[in-house]
Amino acid sequence: MSGRVYASILQRASSYAHTLSSTISFQPRPAHICHFSSWGTIRSDHLNFTGEGSGNWSQRGQHYSTRQDLDLQLSRVQINSILRSYEQIVSVPEFDGRGLSTVKKFESNQLAANTPNEDRRSAATCLQSKGMLFGVFDGHGGWACAQAVSERLLYYIAVAMMSKQSLEELEKCMENGRPVPPILQWYKHHADFNYRESASLYIEHLRVFWQELLDSEEHDEGMSPMDALNCAFKRLDADISLEAQVPLSNDLMKSTAIQVAFAGCTACVAHIGTDGIHVANAGDCRAVLGVREEDGSWSALPLSKDHNSQNPAEVERIKAQHPPSERDKVVTDDRLLGVLMPLRAFGDVRFKWSCELQQSILASLESGVDLDSLNLYQYTPPNYLTPPYLDVTPEITYHKLRPQDSFLILGTDGLWDELSSEEAVRLVGEHLSGIHLQAPVSPSERQLKLGQLHELLLKRRARASPALDTNVATHLIRHALGTGEYGELCQERLASMLALPEDLARMYRDDITVTVVYLNSDLARPDRS
């Protein structure tokens, strides 16, 4: 966040609150999706508000801040409590009975701007094949799609990598009602939850997937990680689309399936094996490798590309899929059809289904379901002429591990809005080593005037400040939101960003999810091969 943005927070927030009437809402800052409101639950206390206390309430239960609400001062204890609520640190055994682990440990954290948080994360060890899986998922139009994908995608990937013999064992257990051998060892935060009402549906469709793999003559030893990632992304998205169209056993399961399909999420998943890392990305989450150079400095090696309008090749890919007459309309205002920022995503059937199918599915719900409460409505994006306009085919990269490869950062775009890949790697690297390298003062810097030299000194001093957090993901989030003009941590800036009321927070920052995976680079040394 630039100094100008920060300096305007108090002024603008106070000004907004001052001009609010009892029913005026804010237009949030551009996010993944415009024209669509986020899906949020309405608490009972919202509906029973009696007019006492601060703030105003709309007829739908949305709270709008007034000047009295804008207490942007938080103590260090409060700041730390907010930042550390969703921390996770997991150490991985060096030897798991099947071989040496490429992963030493991972550290993860989340900070919400939306209410509820629309980001999700996943981490698991493959028990019927090799390697570990890590994913970050950025939901839009609500959290429903990100929730479903975070629960299911890693299973699809793991099943695709399993041998036919292992899949046959799974199927025999299902047929005979015996316990199924575990496919994944999950690493969950205590606040994580699952769609329990849809568990049977998810298992049923995962089983159909492995049955089809069993019927394939080519599936013997299982897919390679690259093929498994590609297949799993596309198959899960197809299942999400199918589940919203077919009759289901109860209304709750049906409404959940439709919420998942009409919402959307981007995804970045890494499979870390003995020899290397495969990264599958669809959307604008990002994977960056932290590399320690011979001189002790840190460099960032991107393992994914953002799929948005800032990627010319991606824009050209989208345009090439539609008639020349639509060339100037497919991506407008830096958005797909002027609406959606990521150009690849799960769900988002409004950009995939025909208008007739969308209308038919929503009409089938209208008799017994309040569409407004589910954030569902009849809406067609402008210039919607030749769907589909969106798909989830991942862009997959492979990187063979080297001794200098130290860690992998997976983050949703809320992190990358605030930090560059290079800044994030430097922060993690210096946190890891405890060493803050400073480049020698250059000849040009020696010619600076006194005031400019003072600024340079402040910047160099800021880089040498000790870390406040044990968890490196928290360290990244703290710096993403609290870095001052000279690179120093600014308590006031951080407090302001964290204390903004729900209806203002999303104007200034996005949900942030970060997972940092520390690698056992010794495995890549020539003497270990």
C-alpha positions, -999 to 999 in steps of 0.1 A, spaced: 0 0 0 15 33 -10 20 62 14 -7 82 -3 -33 54 1 -24 50 38 -25 88 44 -60 89 30 -75 61 50 -84 81 81 -96 111 60 -116 91 35 -130 66 60 -142 95 82 -156 113 52 -175 83 40 -189 76 74 -199 112 79 -219 112 47 -237 80 53 -274 80 57 -291 50 73 -293 30 41 -263 43 19 -237 17 13 -201 18 -1 -190 7 -34 -160 -16 -26 -127 -12 -43 -124 -33 -75 -120 -69 -66 -122 -102 -86 -158 -94 -96 -178 -63 -101 -216 -61 -105 -219 -91 -81 -222 -87 -44 -204 -110 -20 -224 -138 -4 -225 -132 34 -246 -146 61 -270 -123 80 -267 -128 118 -299 -128 139 -287 -98 158 -286 -78 126 -323 -85 121 -332 -76 157 -313 -43 159 -333 -19 180 -314 13 172 -292 13 203 -254 16 200 -234 29 170 -237 23 133 -266 20 109 -284 -10 95 -300 -15 62 -333 -34 58 -313 -65 47 -292 -65 79 -260 -50 64 -241 -28 89 -228 6 77 -203 24 97 -207 59 111 -181 83 124 -185 68 159 -175 34 147 -141 45 133 -119 37 162 -87 28 143 -64 25 173 -53 -10 183 -28 -21 209 2 -43 200 -16 -72 218 -48 -67 198 -28 -65 165 -9 -97 173 -42 -114 183 -58 -105 150 -28 -114 129 -21 -148 146 -57 -162 149 -53 -185 119 -16 -194 121 -5 -229 113 29 -245 117 35 -282 107 68 -300 109 71 -329 85 90 -361 95 122 -364 76 114 -401 69 78 -413 66 84 -450 61 84 -447 23 114 -424 18 129 -390 27 106 -361 26 113 -331 4 94 -309 27 108 -300 61 79 -280 74 53 -255 63 39 -223 79 5 -208 69 -18 -180 78 -49 -162 67 -63 -127 73 -99 -119 62 -111 -86 46 -144 -100 35 -169 -113 61 -168 -142 59 -133 -149 45 -136 -160 8 -101 -175 7 -93 -212 16 -61 -233 19 -53 -270 18 -23 -292 27 -20 -330 26 4 -359 22 -4 -384 -5 -7 -418 12 -13 -440 -18 13 -423 -40 43 -400 -33 46 -364 -25 28 -336 -7 1 -313 -20 -4 -276 -11 -31 -253 -24 -45 -218 -20 -79 -208 -33 -94 -173 -37 -131 -172 -39 -153 -146 -55 -190 -141 -54 -188 -157 -20 -169 -184 -4 -189 -214 -15 -168 -224 -45 -135 -220 -27 -148 -241 2 -158 -270 -21 -126 -269 -42 -104 -268 -11 -121 -299 2 -122 -319 -30 -94 -310 -55 -65 -326 -36 -85 -359 -35 -90 -358 -73 -53 -352 -78 -42 -380 -54 -67 -405 -70 -54 -396 -105 -18 -405 -94 -28 -438 -78 -20 -471 -95 -47 -493 -109 -40 -518 -82 -46 -492 -54 -78 -480 -71 -91 -516 -73 -85 -519 -36 -106 -488 -30 -134 -501 -52 -135 -535 -34 -137 -518 -1 -166 -496 -13 -184 -526 -28 -181 -547 4 -187 -520 29 -152 -522 44 -132 -492 56 -115 -475 27 -77 -470 29 -69 -434 36 -59 -415 4 -46 -383 21 -32 -373 54 -47 -338 59 -32 -309 79 -61 -289 91 -64 -258 111 -89 -261 140 -111 -235 124 -114 -253 91 -147 -269 83 -162 -291 56 -195 -293 37 -208 -322 58 -243 -322 41 -226 -327 8 -200 -353 18 -219 -383 4 -223 -365 -30 -186 -356 -31 -176 -392 -23 -200 -406 -49 -185 -384 -77 -150 -391 -66 -158 -428 -68 -172 -423 -103 -139 -407 -113 -118 -436 -100 -141 -461 -117 -135 -444 -150 -98 -446 -144 -101 -483 -137 -119 -487 -170 -91 -470 -188 -66 -493 -204 -39 -466 -201 -42 -462 -164 -18 -487 -149 8 -471 -127 -12 -440 -123 -8 -406 -139 23 -384 -137 19 -354 -114 15 -331 -144 -12 -352 -160 -30 -357 -127 -31 -320 -119 -44 -312 -154 -70 -339 -152 -81 -332 -117 -87 -295 -122 -109 -301 -153 -127 -331 -139 -137 -314 -106 -150 -283 -124 -171 -306 -147 -185 -323 -115 -193 -289 -100 -212 -280 -131 -230 -313 -132 -240 -313 -96 -258 -280 -101 -279 -295 -129 -290 -329 -117 -317 -338 -91 -302 -343 -56 -315 -360 -25 -324 -329 -5 -329 -291 -9 -299 -282 13 -276 -303 -9 -292 -288 -40 -289 -252 -29 -252 -258 -19 -244 -273 -53 -259 -243 -70 -241 -218 -48 -208 -235 -55 -214 -235 -92 -225 -199 -95 -197 -186 -72 -162 -190 -84 -126 -194 -72 -91 -193 -85 -66 -220 -75 -29 -225 -72 -17 -260 -62 18 -274 -58 28 -311 -58 62 -314 -42 79 -347 -50 113 -362 -43 129 -346 -74 109 -314 -81 78 -292 -78 48 -292 -102 26 -261 -99 -9 -259 -114 -24 -225 -116 -58 -212 -127 -63 -175 -120 -43 -149 -101 -30 -168 -71 8 -172 -73 36 -196 -65 71 -182 -60 103 -201 -52 128 -186 -29 164 -192 -41 195 -185 -20 224 -173 -42 260 -181 -37 266 -146 -22 239 -152 4 213 -130 -12 178 -141 -21 161 -142 -55 126 -150 -66 118 -176 -92 81 -174 -103 65 -209 -108 32 -195 -120 18 -168 -142 -12 -146 -133 -42 -152 -155 -56 -117 -157 -57 -87 -181 -21 -78 -172 -9 -110 -190 -11 -102 -227 -7 -139 -237 -37 -148 -216 -58 -120 -230 -49 -132 -265 -58 -168 -256 -93 -157 -246 -99 -136 -276 -88 -163 -300 -116 -186 -287 -143 -162 -300 -153 -147 -333 -134 -116 -346 -165 -95 -341 -161 -100 -303 -124 -92 -302 -129 -58 -286 -156 -69 -262 -143 -101 -246 -119 -83 -222 -130 -47 -214 -120 -25 -184 -94 -52 -175 -122 -78 -169 -137 -107 -187 -168 -92 -204 -162 -62 -182 -171 -82 -150 -146 -108 -139 -109 -101 -132 -94 -136 -132 -94 -152 -167 -94 -188 -154 -115 -201 -125 -135 -229 -110 -173 -225 -110 -185 -192 -124 -211 -209 -146 -225 -175 -155 -195 -174 -179 -197 -210 -190 -233 -221 -194 -258 -209 -220 -283 -183 -210 -311 -208 -214 -294 -233 -190 -288 -207 -164 -324 -195 -165 -337 -230 -163 -316 -240 -133 -325 -208 -114 -362 -211 -123 -362 -247 -109 -352 -232 -75 -375 -203 -73 -406 -221 -59 -389 -232 -27 -357 -212 -22 -350 -176 -15 -326 -168 -44 -316 -135 -29 -305 -151 4 -282 -174 -17 -268 -145 -37 -284 -160 -68 -303 -139 -94 -311 -136 -130 -281 -118 -146 -263 -121 -179 -229 -105 -185 -229 -79 -213 -220 -92 -248 -226 -128 -237 -228 -142 -273 -206 -173 -276 -201 -190 -243 -182 -205 -227 -159 -175 -220 -141 -191 -190 -124 -224 -182 -103 -238 -155 -76 -255 -175 -45 -250 -154 -12 -237 -166 14 -262 -152 51 -257 -146 77 -281 -134 109 -272 -116 136 -297 -108 149 -290 -73 184 -277 -68 204 -273 -36 199 -235 -36 161 -238 -36 150 -231 -1 113 -224 1 81 -221 -19 55 -193 -12 19 -199 -22 -3 -168 -19 -37 -155 -29 -37 -122 -48 -44 -103 -15 -7 -108 -7 6 -99 -42 -15 -67 -42 7 -55 -14 41 -72 -20 61 -81 -51 74 -116 -55 110 -103 -48 99 -85 -16 81 -116 -3 111 -138 -10 135 -113 7 112 -111 38 110 -149 41 147 -154 34 158 -129 60 133 -143 85 148 -178 78 185 -168 80 182 -140 105 207 -121 82 197 -88 66 221 -82 38 226 -46 27 241 -37 -7 272 -15 -5 264 22 -9 267 29 -46 287 59 -61 255 76 -70 241 72 -35 272 89 -22 263 120 -41 229 123 -24 220 154 -5 217 152 33 179 147 34 182 120 8 210 103 27 187 103 58 160 86 38 184 60 26 196 54 62 160 49 74 154 24 46 185 4 54 178 5 91 142 -8 85 155 -38 67 176 -48 97 147 -47 122 142 -81 140 112 -102 131 82 -100 155 66 -133 144 77 -169 147 53 -179 118 68 -166 86 33 -163 69 23 -139 97 56 -121 91 46 -116 54 11 -104 62 23 -80 88 47 -65 63 22 -65 35 -2 -43 55 21 -24 78 52 -14 58 59 24 60 74 48 35 110 37 42 103 0 45 99 2 83 70 -15 101 45 13 110 24 4 140 -2 31 132 -6 20 96 -10 -16 106 -35 -8 133 -55 13 109 -57 -15 83 -67 -41 109 -93 -19 127 -113 -8 97 -150 -19 101 -163 -47 79 -180 -24 54 -147 -4 49 -120 -31 51 -126 -45 16 -121 -11 1 -85 -11 12 -73 -47 12 -83 -82 1 -84 -115 19 -49 -128 23 -38 -164 25 -2 -175 26 16 -208 28 53 -210 30 69 -245 24 105 -251 35 123 -275 13 149 -302 22 174 -289 -4 200 -315 7 180 -340 -13 190 -322 -44 227 -323 -38 247 -344 -63 262 -366 -35 226 -377 -25 216 -388 -60 
